Amino acid sequence: MNTRAKIETKLAEAFAPEHLEIIDESHLHAGHHHADSDHHATFDGSGETHFRVRLVSAAFAGQSRVARHRAINRVLQDELDAGVHALAIEVSAPGEARRR
């Protein structure tokens, strides 16, 4: 199972979302330098390292933005430890306007 599929499965199981979208944005970061890579190498845009998560779930009703992000990061800790370099999170409860 690839990283995108793992992220999707874990978030679906943890939050029973009304809407879930996982977008691999790794290619958009080609040419960037990653401070955590060997010798500060330039990233070539390959691999599954940068993702955008759009998620709407009743599980987030009444939670602050920080609490929501922390909950998602906890669920995806293994993926973050295994090489996901960046995770853009757009999360809301049903009925809330999503921020873009």
Z-matrix of the N, CA and C atoms (Angstrom, degrees):
N
C 1 1.448
C 2 1.534 1 108.28
N 3 1.329 2 117.10 1 131.56
C 4 1.453 3 120.11 2 -179.84
C 5 1.531 4 111.15 3 -77.73
N 6 1.309 5 116.33 4 170.02
C 7 1.461 6 121.64 5 -174.93
C 8 1.518 7 111.63 6 -62.07
N 9 1.314 8 117.72 7 -43.11
C 10 1.466 9 120.93 8 179.64
C 11 1.524 10 110.58 9 -58.74
N 12 1.310 11 117.42 10 -44.13
C 13 1.464 12 121.86 11 179.60
C 14 1.529 13 111.25 12 -65.64
N 15 1.324 14 117.03 13 -39.07
C 16 1.468 15 120.33 14 177.37
C 17 1.523 16 110.66 15 -62.21
N 18 1.329 17 116.01 16 -44.96
C 19 1.465 18 120.45 17 179.24
C 20 1.525 19 110.08 18 -60.57
N 21 1.321 20 116.32 19 -46.69
C 22 1.463 21 120.76 20 -178.98
C 23 1.533 22 111.12 21 -61.05
N 24 1.316 23 117.14 22 -45.65
C 25 1.466 24 121.63 23 -179.30
C 26 1.521 25 111.36 24 -62.84
N 27 1.323 26 116.68 25 -46.78
C 28 1.464 27 120.34 26 -177.93
C 29 1.524 28 111.99 27 -64.11
N 30 1.332 29 116.83 28 -43.29
C 31 1.460 30 119.45 29 -179.47
C 32 1.524 31 111.74 30 -69.04
N 33 1.329 32 116.85 31 -37.63
C 34 1.468 33 119.95 32 177.75
C 35 1.523 34 110.86 33 -63.56
N 36 1.315 35 116.98 34 -42.08
C 37 1.467 36 120.92 35 179.97
C 38 1.526 37 112.07 36 -69.18
N 39 1.321 38 116.73 37 -38.21
C 40 1.466 39 120.80 38 -175.31
C 41 1.522 40 113.57 39 -77.85
N 42 1.339 41 117.65 40 -33.30
C 43 1.463 42 119.70 41 -169.76
C 44 1.525 43 115.34 42 -123.28
N 45 1.322 44 119.40 43 -1.74
C 46 1.471 45 122.61 44 -179.74
C 47 1.537 46 111.23 45 40.58
N 48 1.322 47 117.36 46 60.17
C 49 1.464 48 120.54 47 -172.21
C 50 1.530 49 114.47 48 -71.82
N 51 1.325 50 114.25 49 150.95
C 52 1.468 51 121.19 50 169.75
C 53 1.521 52 109.64 51 -77.08
N 54 1.305 53 114.97 52 -31.26
C 55 1.469 54 121.34 53 178.81
C 56 1.523 55 107.59 54 -142.52
N 57 1.312 56 116.14 55 135.10
C 58 1.462 57 121.55 56 177.24
C 59 1.515 58 108.43 57 -145.44
N 60 1.309 59 115.10 58 125.98
C 61 1.459 60 121.64 59 178.88
C 62 1.525 61 107.70 60 -136.40
N 63 1.311 62 116.25 61 126.37
C 64 1.461 63 122.55 62 177.61
C 65 1.525 64 107.19 63 -116.78
N 66 1.311 65 116.22 64 120.34
C 67 1.464 66 120.96 65 -176.47
C 68 1.524 67 108.86 66 -117.72
N 69 1.317 68 116.85 67 122.96
C 70 1.463 69 122.00 68 175.98
C 71 1.529 70 107.47 69 -82.02
N 72 1.315 71 115.94 70 111.51
C 73 1.464 72 121.60 71 -178.59
C 74 1.531 73 111.78 72 -107.22
N 75 1.312 74 117.04 73 17.72
C 76 1.467 75 120.95 74 -176.10
C 77 1.525 76 112.21 75 -55.36
N 78 1.313 77 116.72 76 -42.25
C 79 1.468 78 120.74 77 -177.21
C 80 1.530 79 112.51 78 -62.51
N 81 1.330 80 117.44 79 -23.86
C 82 1.463 81 121.15 80 179.86
C 83 1.524 82 112.51 81 -73.03
N 84 1.324 83 116.44 82 -12.71
C 85 1.459 84 121.09 83 -175.36
C 86 1.530 85 113.03 84 -107.95
N 87 1.315 86 117.10 85 10.78
C 88 1.461 87 120.67 86 177.27
C 89 1.528 88 109.54 87 -58.00
N 90 1.310 89 115.60 88 134.78
C 91 1.454 90 121.11 89 179.74
C 92 1.515 91 113.77 90 94.39
N 93 1.324 92 117.63 91 -10.94
C 94 1.469 93 120.57 92 178.02
C 95 1.518 94 110.00 93 -78.72
N 96 1.290 95 116.03 94 153.49
C 97 1.460 96 121.93 95 176.19
C 98 1.514 97 108.94 96 -95.73
N 99 1.322 98 116.82 97 133.83
C 100 1.458 99 122.09 98 176.22
C 101 1.519 100 108.32 99 -105.85
N 102 1.302 101 116.40 100 117.07
C 103 1.466 102 121.11 101 -178.09
C 104 1.522 103 112.29 102 -62.30
N 105 1.341 104 116.97 103 -25.45
C 106 1.465 105 119.47 104 -177.83
C 107 1.524 106 113.13 105 -89.67
N 108 1.321 107 117.99 106 0.42
C 109 1.465 108 119.84 107 179.94
C 110 1.523 109 110.15 108 -90.65
N 111 1.330 110 116.16 109 162.83
C 112 1.459 111 121.15 110 -179.83
C 113 1.528 112 110.57 111 -59.82
N 114 1.309 113 115.40 112 128.23
C 115 1.462 114 122.24 113 175.53
C 116 1.526 115 112.78 114 56.94
N 117 1.325 116 116.72 115 25.79
C 118 1.466 117 121.27 116 178.80
C 119 1.526 118 111.31 117 53.00
N 120 1.312 119 115.76 118 44.27
C 121 1.463 120 122.13 119 -176.84
C 122 1.521 121 111.17 120 -63.26
N 123 1.311 122 115.67 121 153.65
C 124 1.450 123 121.39 122 175.57
C 125 1.523 124 108.74 123 -78.12
N 126 1.320 125 116.47 124 129.63
C 127 1.461 126 122.54 125 -179.37
C 128 1.522 127 109.27 126 -72.73
N 129 1.340 128 116.52 127 134.32
C 130 1.461 129 120.03 128 -176.85
C 131 1.530 130 113.44 129 -93.15
N 132 1.333 131 118.46 130 -0.68
C 133 1.460 132 121.11 131 177.64
C 134 1.507 133 114.01 132 87.45
N 135 1.331 134 117.59 133 -1.30
C 136 1.458 135 120.00 134 -179.92
C 137 1.523 136 110.19 135 -89.32
N 138 1.294 137 115.68 136 167.80
C 139 1.457 138 120.37 137 178.61
C 140 1.521 139 111.43 138 82.31
N 141 1.290 140 114.70 139 177.78
C 142 1.459 141 120.99 140 -179.54
C 143 1.527 142 107.59 141 -112.30
N 144 1.328 143 115.55 142 88.22
C 145 1.455 144 120.55 143 -172.65
C 146 1.522 145 114.29 144 -122.97
N 147 1.314 146 118.14 145 -20.61
C 148 1.461 147 122.73 146 -176.84
C 149 1.537 148 108.46 147 -128.70
N 150 1.317 149 116.08 148 121.96
C 151 1.464 150 120.34 149 -177.53
C 152 1.520 151 111.50 150 -131.53
N 153 1.320 152 115.23 151 152.21
C 154 1.460 153 123.93 152 169.65
C 155 1.522 154 106.51 153 -115.62
N 156 1.333 155 115.86 154 130.01
C 157 1.457 156 122.46 155 179.42
C 158 1.522 157 107.85 156 -113.81
N 159 1.313 158 116.72 157 124.02
C 160 1.467 159 122.59 158 172.94
C 161 1.515 160 106.67 159 -115.53
N 162 1.329 161 116.12 160 118.39
C 163 1.454 162 120.03 161 -171.53
C 164 1.528 163 110.26 162 -141.69
N 165 1.333 164 116.22 163 132.40
C 166 1.457 165 122.83 164 174.12
C 167 1.520 166 106.80 165 -122.48
N 168 1.334 167 115.46 166 121.91
C 169 1.462 168 119.97 167 -177.48
C 170 1.521 169 110.53 168 -150.47
N 171 1.324 170 115.67 169 140.71
C 172 1.461 171 121.23 170 175.01
C 173 1.529 172 111.27 171 -62.78
N 174 1.314 173 117.54 172 -20.31
C 175 1.460 174 121.27 173 179.03
C 176 1.523 175 112.10 174 -60.70
N 177 1.328 176 117.54 175 -19.75
C 178 1.458 177 121.47 176 -176.77
C 179 1.528 178 113.65 177 -97.45
N 180 1.310 179 117.99 178 0.58
C 181 1.471 180 120.80 179 179.70
C 182 1.527 181 109.72 180 -59.18
N 183 1.309 182 115.95 181 129.89
C 184 1.451 183 121.48 182 177.45
C 185 1.518 184 115.39 183 79.78
N 186 1.333 185 118.17 184 -0.24
C 187 1.468 186 120.94 185 179.90
C 188 1.520 187 110.74 186 -94.33
N 189 1.315 188 115.55 187 148.22
C 190 1.462 189 120.62 188 174.83
C 191 1.527 190 109.26 189 -71.91
N 192 1.306 191 115.00 190 164.40
C 193 1.466 192 120.55 191 177.72
C 194 1.534 193 110.29 192 -60.28
N 195 1.327 194 116.55 193 -41.04
C 196 1.473 195 120.73 194 -179.83
C 197 1.526 196 110.21 195 -64.00
N 198 1.316 197 118.15 196 -44.24
C 199 1.469 198 121.46 197 179.46
C 200 1.527 199 110.88 198 -62.09
N 201 1.304 200 116.71 199 -39.80
C 202 1.470 201 121.20 200 178.64
C 203 1.524 202 110.99 201 -62.97
N 204 1.324 203 116.06 202 -46.45
C 205 1.471 204 120.31 203 -179.44
C 206 1.524 205 110.65 204 -65.06
N 207 1.314 206 116.50 205 -41.22
C 208 1.465 207 119.40 206 178.63
C 209 1.523 208 111.19 207 -62.50
N 210 1.319 209 117.52 208 -40.32
C 211 1.471 210 121.01 209 179.33
C 212 1.524 211 110.54 210 -61.90
N 213 1.313 212 117.33 211 -43.49
C 214 1.470 213 121.05 212 179.08
C 215 1.526 214 110.26 213 -66.42
N 216 1.317 215 117.25 214 -43.75
C 217 1.467 216 120.29 215 179.00
C 218 1.525 217 111.59 216 -61.98
N 219 1.330 218 118.04 217 -37.41
C 220 1.474 219 120.58 218 177.29
C 221 1.529 220 110.62 219 -62.43
N 222 1.321 221 116.39 220 -45.42
C 223 1.466 222 120.34 221 -178.98
C 224 1.526 223 111.18 222 -63.91
N 225 1.319 224 116.84 223 -34.04
C 226 1.469 225 121.40 224 -175.76
C 227 1.530 226 113.28 225 -101.67
N 228 1.319 227 117.71 226 17.42
C 229 1.466 228 120.96 227 -176.07
C 230 1.534 229 112.77 228 -56.40
N 231 1.321 230 118.00 229 -41.78
C 232 1.467 231 120.37 230 179.77
C 233 1.526 232 111.29 231 -60.70
N 234 1.327 233 117.23 232 -41.57
C 235 1.467 234 121.05 233 -179.94
C 236 1.528 235 110.53 234 -68.54
N 237 1.331 236 116.69 235 -38.91
C 238 1.462 237 120.22 236 177.92
C 239 1.529 238 110.71 237 -65.29
N 240 1.312 239 116.89 238 -38.91
C 241 1.468 240 121.23 239 177.75
C 242 1.526 241 112.14 240 -70.50
N 243 1.338 242 116.69 241 -25.58
C 244 1.465 243 121.21 242 -174.79
C 245 1.524 244 113.99 243 -94.30
N 246 1.327 245 118.42 244 7.18
C 247 1.458 246 117.95 245 174.38
C 248 1.506 247 116.99 246 128.71
N 249 1.322 248 119.43 247 -3.96
C 250 1.458 249 118.88 248 172.86
C 251 1.522 250 106.37 249 -71.72
N 252 1.299 251 115.16 250 116.74
C 253 1.463 252 121.97 251 -172.35
C 254 1.526 253 112.09 252 -87.69
N 255 1.340 254 116.76 253 -34.98
C 256 1.466 255 120.54 254 -176.27
C 257 1.521 256 109.53 255 -142.75
N 258 1.337 257 114.22 256 141.03
C 259 1.457 258 121.16 257 -179.69
C 260 1.527 259 107.93 258 -137.55
N 261 1.330 260 116.21 259 106.59
C 262 1.464 261 121.23 260 175.73
C 263 1.526 262 106.41 261 -88.47
N 264 1.321 263 116.59 262 126.45
C 265 1.464 264 120.79 263 -173.30
C 266 1.515 265 109.96 264 -117.23
N 267 1.324 266 115.80 265 122.29
C 268 1.461 267 123.18 266 173.42
C 269 1.522 268 105.76 267 -119.27
N 270 1.325 269 116.63 268 103.87
C 271 1.458 270 120.92 269 -172.19
C 272 1.523 271 109.98 270 -129.42
N 273 1.330 272 115.44 271 143.20
C 274 1.462 273 120.36 272 177.25
C 275 1.520 274 109.65 273 -153.69
N 276 1.323 275 113.94 274 165.36
C 277 1.459 276 121.58 275 171.87
C 278 1.521 277 107.12 276 -93.38
N 279 1.333 278 118.49 277 158.61
C 280 1.472 279 120.13 278 178.26
C 281 1.522 280 111.18 279 -54.81
N 282 1.322 281 116.09 280 137.53
C 283 1.451 282 121.40 281 178.24
C 284 1.508 283 114.45 282 89.37
N 285 1.319 284 117.69 283 -13.68
C 286 1.462 285 120.67 284 176.74
C 287 1.521 286 109.46 285 -84.98
N 288 1.306 287 115.77 286 145.73
C 289 1.457 288 119.81 287 174.56
C 290 1.519 289 107.82 288 -72.59
N 291 1.315 290 116.28 289 129.29
C 292 1.467 291 119.55 290 177.41
C 293 1.517 292 109.66 291 -77.00
N 294 1.318 293 115.16 292 137.61
C 295 1.467 294 120.62 293 176.61
C 296 1.511 295 108.73 294 -87.62
N 297 1.287 296 116.12 295 137.59
C 298 1.475 297 120.88 296 178.82
C 299 1.487 298 109.61 297 -113.51
